[in-house]
Amino acid sequence: MRSPTPAPGEPEVPQELQGCELTALSHDASFSDVELVGASLADQNAKGVSFRTARLSDVDLSGSRLEHVRLLDVVLAGCSLANVRARSAHAERARIDTSRLTGIDLAECTLTDVHFRACRIDLASFGFSRLKRVSFDECVLAGTDFLDAQLEAVRFQSCDLREADLRGARLTACELHRCELAGLEGVASLGGSAMEWADIVENAGVWAAALGIEAIDAS
């Protein structure tokens, strides 16, 4: 039996933060010790934006280009990051709750101590990224790719991973619990991960398809 995968570290965000009003983002803008609520920031084009010790609630960033964005000790809740281009993003000690990240591009990103909970992250890309101590709880990751990504101590709990793509990914000390895996690409990359025995048995069809094993009609 292997030791459990460690949980991500929690963001250090105080209960009281200074309110902040934003109508646009600019390149290399930096925000610290702030709370942003209900801001409409769709279709922004701003590289190198940084949020440190911040809370964002019901913020719409959909369709924005935010390459090299940096998050440190940040909480996002009820936000929309759909179709955001955030290549080479860096996030450390962050929690993202009940947010929509459909189609987000997080290729070549670095995520450390990040917790996604009840988020839609379908049709997204984590290609060539490095994830360390990251948890996905009750998230929709259908059609999302982790091509050639490095996943260390990553935990998937009750996630929809149907038709996700793990080809070339390297998993170390990762866990999957009660996840939907139908149509998963790159099944062999799950070597190095751990699952409950009931999950292994339930996904026998996935393993058989990956190995080219055909079922025999018992009759």
N, C-alpha and C positions, 0 to 999 in steps of 0.2 A: 504493500500500500504506500502511495506517495503522499507527501505532505500537501495540505491544501494550498491552492494558489493564493498568494497574498493579495489582500484587498488594496485598492488605490488609496493613497494618502488623501485626506480631506483638504479642500481649499481653506485657507485662513482668511475668512471674510467676516468682519465684525457686523453685528446686528444693525448698527446705525452707520449710514454712509451719507455723504453729501449728495443731494440731488443734482442731476445734470441734464440740461436740455441740449439736444443736438438736432440739427437739420441737415448736416452734411459732414462727410469725413474727408480729410485731406491726407496726402502722403506723409508718412512718418509721424502722424499725430499720436500723442501719448496721453492716456487718461489714467489717473491713479486715485484710489479711495473715493470712488463715485458710484452712484446708483442711477441707472437709466431705465425709465419705465415708459412703455408705449410709444417709443420713437419710430418714425417711418423713415427708414434709411435704405430703401430698395435701390438697386442699380447704381450703387456707389462705385467709384474707381479710385482706390486708395491703397497703395502699397506700404508695407511696414507699419501699419497701425498697431498700437500696443495698448492693452488693458491690463492693469495691475491692481489687485485688491478691488474688485468691482463686482456689481450685481446688475445683470440685464434681465428685465422682465418684459414680455410681450413686445419685443423689438423686432421689426421687420428689416432684415438685411438681404432679402431674396434677390438673386440675380446680380449681386455685387462682385467686383473683382477685388479681392483682398489678399493678394499674394504676400507671403512673409508676415502675416498677422501673428501677433504674439499675445498669449493669454497666460497670466500668472496669478494664481489665487483668484479665480473668477467663477461665478455661478451664473448660468443662463437658464431661464425658465420660461416656457411658452413662447420661445422665439422662432422666427422663420429664417433659416439659412438655406432655403431651397435654391439649387443651381448656383450657389456661391462658388467662385473660383478662389480657393485658398491654398494653392500649391506652396509647399515649403513652409507651411504654418508650424508654429511651435506653441504647444500648450503644456503647462505644468500645474498640477494641483487645480484641476477644473472639474466642475460638475455641470452636466447639461441635462435638464429634465424636460420631459413632455414637449420637445421641440421638433420642428420639421426640417430635416436636412436632405430631403430627396434630391438626388443629382449633384450633391456637393462634391467638389474636386479637392481632395486632401492628399493628392499625390506628393511624395517626397516630404511628408510632414514628420514631425517628432512629437509624439504624445506620451507624457509621463504622468502617472497618477491622475488619470482622467476617468470619470464615471459617467456613462450615458444611461439614462433611465427613461423608459417608455417613449423613445424617440423613433421617428421615421427616418431611416438612413438608407433607404432603398435606392438602387441605381447610382450609388455613390462610388468613389474611387479612393482607396488607400494605397494605390500602387507605389512600390519602392519606398514605403514609409517604415518608420520604426515605432512600435507601440510597446510600452513597458508599463506594467501594472495598470492595465486598462480594463474596465468592466463594461459590458453591454448587458443591461437588464431589461427584458421585455421589449426589445427593439426589433423593428422591421428592417432587415438587412438584405432583403430579396434582390438578387441581381447586382449586388455590390461586389466590387473586386478588391482583393488584397494581393494583387499580382506582385511577386518578388518582394513582398513585405517581410519585415522581421517582427514577430509577435512573441514577446517574452512576458510570462505571467499575465496573460490575457484571459478573461473569463467571459463566456457567453452563457447567459442564463435566460431560458424561455424565449429564445430569439427565433425569428423567421429568417433562415439562411438559404431558402430555396433559390436555386440557380445562382448562388454566389460563386465567386471564382477565387480559389486559393492556389492556383498554379504558380509554382516557383516560390511560394511563401515558406518561411522557416519558423516553425512553432516550437517554443521551449517553455515547459512548465505551464501549459495552457489547459483550460478546462471547458467542456461543453456540457450543459445540463438542460435536458428537455427541449432541445432545439429541433426545428424542422430543417431537414437536410436534403430533401428531394431535389434532384437535378444539380447537386453541388458539383462544381468543376474542381479538379485538383485534389481529389479525395486523398491521394497518397501523402499530401502535405500535412494531413492530420497526425502523422507519425510524430511522437513527442508530446502529444496532448493526452488528456485523460477524460473518460466518460464513465457514468454509472453503467453497471451491467445491463440494466433494463433498457437504457438508451442504445447500447450496442446491439442488443437483440432486436429492438424495434426498427433499427436502421439496417437490418440485414440486406434488404433490397438495394440500398445504396452501395454497400460493400460489394455485393454480387455484381452490380452493374459496372462498378469500377474495375473489377477483376475479370469481367467478361464471362461470368458464370451464369449458365442458363438453368432455369428451374425445370425439374422433371415432373410431368403429370403423374401423380400417384396412382391414378386409375389405370 
